[in-house]
Amino acid sequence: MRINVHAHVFTLRTILSREAVRVITQRLRDRGVRGFLVDAVEFMLDDFLEKPQHLDERELLARLLTKLTGIGSFSDFLEENLGRLPLAVVIRGGGLDGLPADVLQTALDNISSVIAEKDGVGKSPFDIVQALRYAMKSTITEVADQLLDTMDHDDALVALMMDIHAPDEPERDQENFRLQVSGTQEAALQRPGRVLPFFGLHPGRSDHFDLMKEAVEERGFLGVKLYPSLGYEVDDPALLKVYEYCLEKDVPVLLHCGHGGFYRRQEFIDYCNPDHWIPVLQGDLSELRVCFAHFGGWQSLGRPDGLDPGTWGCTILDLMRDKPNVFTDLAYHTDQMRDAADEQHYFTKLAELLRDARLQKRILFGTDSWLLRLDMADVVYWRYFQHHMTAGDFDTIAGRAPRLFVGFPEAAGQPLRANLQRYVDYMTAHREEVGAEPAAWLAEAVDLDFVASRSAAQWNYDTHAVRCTYQFAKDLMSNAQKAKGFKVNRALQLRDLSYWRPRDPNFDGICQHNARLLLAFCRQIADYARGYDEVGAMSVCTDVFRRGEKALVDLAAVLDSIFAFTRRMS
Amino acid sequence: MTRVRRPGGLAGVLWVGLGLALATAAAVAPVAGQCAASSELWWSAAPLFVNDTDGRRGLGGEALLSGCRMGHDLSTDFPRSYYLTGDADLMVFSSSLTVPQALTISGAFGWSVSLAKVNPVDTLSNDPDADTSAGARAFDYGFLGVGGYGRFESSADRKERAVLFGAEFRYANPMWPFAPSLVATWDWVKPTSSRARAASDLGLDSYDRWTVRGYWLIPVRSVTVEVDAAAFGARGLPSVLDAQGWDSGEYVRATLVWQLRQGLSRHFVLNGVTVAYADGQLPTAPANRHAVTVGVEVGSR
């Protein structure tokens, strides 16, 4: 069993806030992504923040290209690089919403090729769209599935939440965070033993402690994730209380510890400095299980001076040697790939550290997906490390060491650590309502039958959006379609329903009629949310019926973004 | 002729040309309008460099103004929508040029109601696959739409001018496959000034035109039968146009569609094969035509 100890499976909707838009676009700028591309992403995220929508691939491509065409410097770029190609006509011609996905993809590929040639990988629209494809999935479970599908059947990932909290956060953003908590919990139940959730904590959130306690004790979360550069110092009294709780409950903490990534203000990057942990990890807290993610940055291993005294890597290494439960991970180390000397140094140093008995079980493999997708696919990162390491060493960092960090015993026959045992107990209590067969280790630990009876994520008949969608659509199904049943009809496209008659001179009117009835049906039990009103909701809903491309599960997601439904039927 | 798509409001296509007061009426077919916001005002202005139909060149300017208001009453009984739109397209030139489009001012309004009632959500069955449970609709007899529009048109040199008023009626019920989807329109056109008519010794008589169109879609297993039938008539046209056959006509098109939905490649799908027979006269052509067509419909995935 291997574990990706550093993965993000949240959807964009569940982390998005005004602050998140700012820190995400800041990160893109810091990475050297072209200004027009960052601006286009920012405009898209702003729209998404105001009116979250489920976008399929075609819509995503069309939206990004439409935003790009509205930016003056992008026109200059086109003129300079693609002006002689018919492609430029396609991009400039307008009406992008109506173009098929492959045409849009071709346009994007051509732009990406030019940018990649000039700027290098990880800065092109192709990479950004690939990352957004993860981010704009309807559910956290779908994002997790994208990553799990590239792993072996019994491999697992640690799902790290993120709390990009801002002091003046509106209710909308608080609701999104609650969705992230419940969506991560749902993903864990959908994929038992394979999605190991860590709660994202921000001490600025007034109820952070209670939310964490509830997550750990009642919702199956087995660790805590911190991100100090988002605006808090690690010796904050509120956090000391958190550490004491984590120690008492044997809960591991993983924190961002690199110079890159997200930050609220430039000076807050230093909040991730591991030096700040030296006074924290004293006394009882010296036993705290904590992982300094990213090893302080790729330079720690990739540069000859990366572990010199005073570097973050050196401090982390000292803490790992001095304290019994300090770990580090190798997530998002990609820069050494660009230089052969850096790369050679990286893997030589890593092999050397893995020969040290005190360190070899403290260095963990992680990818930082889906954020990694800005540079490369998850599977490429796995293969890269496997290719450059001996099988034994890779098994140590991706298997033995992560297992220890998440709470597996060092030797067979010993008990699980308390945090993992609580997770097992939680799964045991819910074993008849999971979404899939459990991972082998969990089935062995529980030794009771699991029943994969849980409806697919976002397609739960107990939620208002799904119930309204399905009962509305059922009237428009043929008998053969009805006979396939609720679970199968999740993927039924609107264009397969009886209303779909695009050559009808009244087709627009029929689509409006459908939208009116569906919205009137939902309106009985929920108010509009997220900036929608009757006109906005009618416009979106009519368009969805007119296009007919969405599946019923996607229509439910559209309704869920339009209305403030309570999550479950009473 | 020039085709102009309206920026909002009228989603139909407006045809104008030298004979703008003669043949426009039946082609104007506004449908229920769509606004991006409940109240939207849109305008643009642009300088023009014109190369006219006679090869003369000149400068000009065009201003477009479009307003739209849309509203909905989404109550559980008979939910309904309305729209109100206004558009103006004004064009001026530095010299007398022959261009097909010059000035239009139009307005349209419409109202559509769903002849339906939705059930209370809490009456739905807890079993999604229960056959006997009530669905979302207590009843659904389709929708009914009515609308009206008016327009003033003028050629660039102001020598051809006309006003037009029209009304439309729409009905469709997708729940009943045998019930026709109906569109009926009526237009009254009054030329107010026409050098072309004067040259032909025709008066400025008003005329009116009506159209009725029915559409049926009947699914029979993997085959669907589509029937599209239309009839139109005009009263008060100049006799020369009557003689040419613009006064009335009928048209029918029957199509058999075999739904296949088979993938051809990663990007394309074969939607179906169609065989169609069409016979009759459309309002836009003065003569009878008939044709048999066989088609293969390919779409993107």
Chai-1 contact restraints between the chains, C-beta under 6 A:
chainA,res_idxA,chainB,res_idxB,connection_type,confidence,min_distance_angstrom,max_distance_angstrom,comment,restraint_id
A,P100,B,S300,contact,1.0,0.0,6.0,A-B,restraint_1
A,D102,B,H267,contact,1.0,0.0,6.0,A-B,restraint_2
A,Y461,B,P128,contact,1.0,0.0,6.0,A-B,restraint_3
A,Y470,B,P128,contact,1.0,0.0,6.0,A-B,restraint_4
A,Q471,B,L124,contact,1.0,0.0,6.0,A-B,restraint_5
A,Q471,B,G135,contact,1.0,0.0,6.0,A-B,restraint_6
A,Q471,B,A136,contact,1.0,0.0,6.0,A-B,restraint_7
A,F472,B,A136,contact,1.0,0.0,6.0,A-B,restraint_8
A,K474,B,G135,contact,1.0,0.0,6.0,A-B,restraint_9
A,D475,B,G135,contact,1.0,0.0,6.0,A-B,restraint_10
A,D475,B,R137,contact,1.0,0.0,6.0,A-B,restraint_11
A,G485,B,D129,contact,1.0,0.0,6.0,A-B,restraint_12
A,F486,B,P128,contact,1.0,0.0,6.0,A-B,restraint_13
A,F486,B,D129,contact,1.0,0.0,6.0,A-B,restraint_14
A,S498,B,P174,contact,1.0,0.0,6.0,A-B,restraint_15
A,Y499,B,P174,contact,1.0,0.0,6.0,A-B,restraint_16
A,R501,B,L217,contact,1.0,0.0,6.0,A-B,restraint_17
A,D504,B,S181,contact,1.0,0.0,6.0,A-B,restraint_18
A,D504,B,Y215,contact,1.0,0.0,6.0,A-B,restraint_19
A,P505,B,V183,contact,1.0,0.0,6.0,A-B,restraint_20
A,P505,B,R213,contact,1.0,0.0,6.0,A-B,restraint_21
A,P505,B,Y215,contact,1.0,0.0,6.0,A-B,restraint_22
A,N506,B,R170,contact,1.0,0.0,6.0,A-B,restraint_23
A,N506,B,A172,contact,1.0,0.0,6.0,A-B,restraint_24
A,N506,B,S181,contact,1.0,0.0,6.0,A-B,restraint_25
A,D508,B,V31,contact,1.0,0.0,6.0,A-B,restraint_26
A,G509,B,A32,contact,1.0,0.0,6.0,A-B,restraint_27
A,G509,B,F143,contact,1.0,0.0,6.0,A-B,restraint_28
A,G509,B,G145,contact,1.0,0.0,6.0,A-B,restraint_29
A,G509,B,R170,contact,1.0,0.0,6.0,A-B,restraint_30
A,I510,B,A172,contact,1.0,0.0,6.0,A-B,restraint_31
A,I510,B,P174,contact,1.0,0.0,6.0,A-B,restraint_32
A,Q512,B,A32,contact,1.0,0.0,6.0,A-B,restraint_33
A,H513,B,S114,contact,1.0,0.0,6.0,A-B,restraint_34
A,H513,B,F143,contact,1.0,0.0,6.0,A-B,restraint_35
A,R516,B,P79,contact,1.0,0.0,6.0,A-B,restraint_36
A,R516,B,S114,contact,1.0,0.0,6.0,A-B,restraint_37
A,L517,B,S114,contact,1.0,0.0,6.0,A-B,restraint_38
A,L517,B,A116,contact,1.0,0.0,6.0,A-B,restraint_39
A,L517,B,V118,contact,1.0,0.0,6.0,A-B,restraint_40
A,L519,B,L74,contact,1.0,0.0,6.0,A-B,restraint_41
A,A520,B,L74,contact,1.0,0.0,6.0,A-B,restraint_42
A,A520,B,T76,contact,1.0,0.0,6.0,A-B,restraint_43
A,A520,B,P79,contact,1.0,0.0,6.0,A-B,restraint_44
A,A520,B,V118,contact,1.0,0.0,6.0,A-B,restraint_45
A,F521,B,V118,contact,1.0,0.0,6.0,A-B,restraint_46
A,F521,B,A136,contact,1.0,0.0,6.0,A-B,restraint_47
A,R523,B,L74,contact,1.0,0.0,6.0,A-B,restraint_48
A,Q524,B,V121,contact,1.0,0.0,6.0,A-B,restraint_49
A,I525,B,V121,contact,1.0,0.0,6.0,A-B,restraint_50
A,E534,B,H72,contact,1.0,0.0,6.0,A-B,restraint_51
A,E534,B,L74,contact,1.0,0.0,6.0,A-B,restraint_52
A,V535,B,S38,contact,1.0,0.0,6.0,A-B,restraint_53
A,V535,B,M70,contact,1.0,0.0,6.0,A-B,restraint_54
A,M538,B,H72,contact,1.0,0.0,6.0,A-B,restraint_55
